[in-house]
Amino acid sequence: MRYNNIVKGTFLVRRNRFVAHVLLDGKEEVCHVKNTGRLKEIFTEGATVYLEKSDNPDRKTAYDLVAAEKDGEIINIDSQAPNKAAGEYLRKIFPGCNVKAECKYGSSRFDFYIEGNGIKAFAEVKGVTLFRDGRALFPDAPTERGVKHVRELTECISKGYEAYILFVIQSGKDVVFAPNEETHPQFAEALRAAESAGIHIMAVNCDVTADTMTVRGEIPTQI
């Protein structure tokens, strides 16, 4: 996936989940943050950040904050980017299959449905931006919605479908993925139950630049 019109700035402060102040060319700009997660380890005063300039002149904010540097490495923080990168990756690893985004099944809606070559599968994607002690951790805050998604996928298994949960690490860090049990033990429990039920748990890291994010390859998981 690729952005257009990327500019480089300096992070000042985050006012709330949606708004941050950034220094661009010596001028303080209010920008939209494309991730409602906490991101405290990434959004530090003085950090180098990357913003995409909107082509909509009627927007209240002219820029979207999409990435930041941490320890000399660019981390994508855009909550929409993992699905875009995952769509490209799923089409690559399921050649000849129809990979359809945003598919409804019963009362549930999943990120992708994959069909072809004898495969009928649902996939849910989670972006990961929290890193600690050589591990990429999800979630960075309690997520009842995430638990719900995992349990709904388990129901699909009982109906004869395959199911995948794909954790997209939004950096190229050489890490192992693990559920963030300390922050949300219920999610970790649900993920382990899902794996036992036959859901495929996958994690991939990405090649990230200021204006691109592409899946690099699969990394180990510790569920």
N, C-alpha and C positions, 0 to 999 in steps of 0.2 A: 504494500500500500504506500501511497505517496501523497504528500501535502503540496499545496501551492503557496507561494508568497510567504515563505518563512523568514522571520527576522529574529535577531538575537538581542536579548536584554538581560537585565539584572533584577533578581527578585528582591522585593522590599518587604511586603507584608501581605498576609491573607486575611481579608476582612470577615469572610464567612465561607461556607462551602462552595459558593459559586463565583466569588469575586476576589481578585488579588490586585495588588498595586505593583507595577513593574517599571523600572527605569529604562526608557528607550531613547537613545540619542540625547541624553541629558534631560529628558522630559518625563515626568511621572505620568504613566498611563494606567487607567483602570481596565482590567481585562477579565474575560470569562474563563473560569477554570473548568476544563472538560473532564473533571473527576470529582465526585463528592466524597471520596475517601479522605482519611485524615492526612496521610502523606507528610507527617511531621518530620521524618528523617530526610525527606527530599527538599521540602520547601523551607529552606533556611535563608535568613537574610544575607544577601550578597551572592547567592547562588546564580550561576549562569542558567538562563532559561531560554526556551525557543517558543515563539508564538506564530500562529498563522493569521495573517491579515484577512479579514472578511471582505468579500466583494459586494456585500449588502450595505449600501450607504445609510439605510434606515435603522440599523442596529444601534442599541444603546452603547454597546462596547464594540470597538473596531477590531479587537484581537481575541483569539482563543489561545490560552496557554496549553501547549501540547507535550512539552518535554522539558527536562532539566538535567543539568550535570551534577553527578555525585561521585566524588573520588576520581575525577577525571574521565568518567564514563557517562554517556548519555542514556537516560532512562525515559522512555515514553510513558506519559501519565494519562493519555487520552483514553477514556473508558470505552470509546467506540472503536478504537484501533484494533483491539484483540479480535473482534469478530471479523473485521475486514481481512486481517492477516490469516485468521483461521480458515476463512472461506477459500483463500488462495491455496492454503496448505491441504485442506481436505480434498480439493479437486485434484491435487497432485498425488495424494496417496490412495485415492479411490478413482483411478483412471477409468473412463468409460461410464461412470455413474453420474446420475443427475443429483447435484448437490444444491438443495433449495434452502434459502434462508427464511427465518421467521415462519415456522410451520406450526399450525395448531393441531393438537391431538386431544380429543375429548375436551376437558376444561383447561388443559395445559397448552402452553406455547413454548416451543423449544427453538434454540438458535438455528439449528440446521436439521434437515431430513435428507438422508442419503439413500438412493435406490438405484439398483442396477447390478448386473452380474451376480444375481442371487442374494444381494444384500438389501436389507430394509432396516435402517438404523436411524435413531435420533441422536443428536449431539448437542451438548450444552457447553458454552465457552465461558471461562472466567479469566480475567486479566489479573496479573500479579505484579505488584510494585514494591512489596515489602521484603527486605533482605536482612538476614541476621545469622551470624555464625556459619556462613557457607551454605545457608538454606534460603530458598524462596518460599515465603509463607503466605497462605491465604486462609481466612480473610484478614484484613488489617483492622476490622471492627466487626462486632457481632452481626450476622446476616441471617435472619429468619427466612428471607427470600431464597438465599442460597440453600438452606436446609430443605425448603419446599421443593426446589428444582431437583435436588438429588433424590428425594423420595418419589417424585413424579416419574423420574427416569426409571426407577426400580419397578414401578408399575408397568412400564412399557416392556420390560424384560419378561414379566409374567404373561404378557400377551403375545410373545413370540418375536418381538423385535430385538435387534441389537441396540446397545446404548453406549455412548461415549461421554466422558467428561474431559474436556481439554483445557488444561491450565496453560495460558500463554504468558510466559515470563517476558515482561516488557523491557528487556535488556539482554545483552549478550553475556551476562555473568555466567561463569562456570560454577553452577550451584546444583543442589539437590532440592527437589520440591517436597514440601511437607505441609500438612494442614496445620493451621495455627491453633493448636489445642489450648494454649494458655488464654488466648483471646476469646475463642468460641468452641468449647469442648463438644457442644452438641453437633456442630458442623463436622468435626473430626470423627465423631461416632457415626454420623450419617454416611460419611464418605467410606469408612471401613465396612459398614453394612452393605453399601452399594457394591463395593468391590467383591464382597463375599457372594452377593446375589448375581454376579456375572457382568457387571458394568465395567467397561474398559476405562481405567484411569490413566490418562496420558498427560505429560508436561513437556513443553517445548520452550527453548529460549529463542531469541531473535537477534538478527543483525539490525541495529538501530543507528540511524543518523539523525541529523536535525530535521530532515524532511522525508524519511522513509522508515518503515519497519517491516521486515520480512522474516518469516520463520527460518531459523538456522537448522534446527534438528531436535530430536527428542533427548530429554535428560532423565536421569534416574528419579524415582519417587520413593518416599518413605511414608507409606500410608499407615 
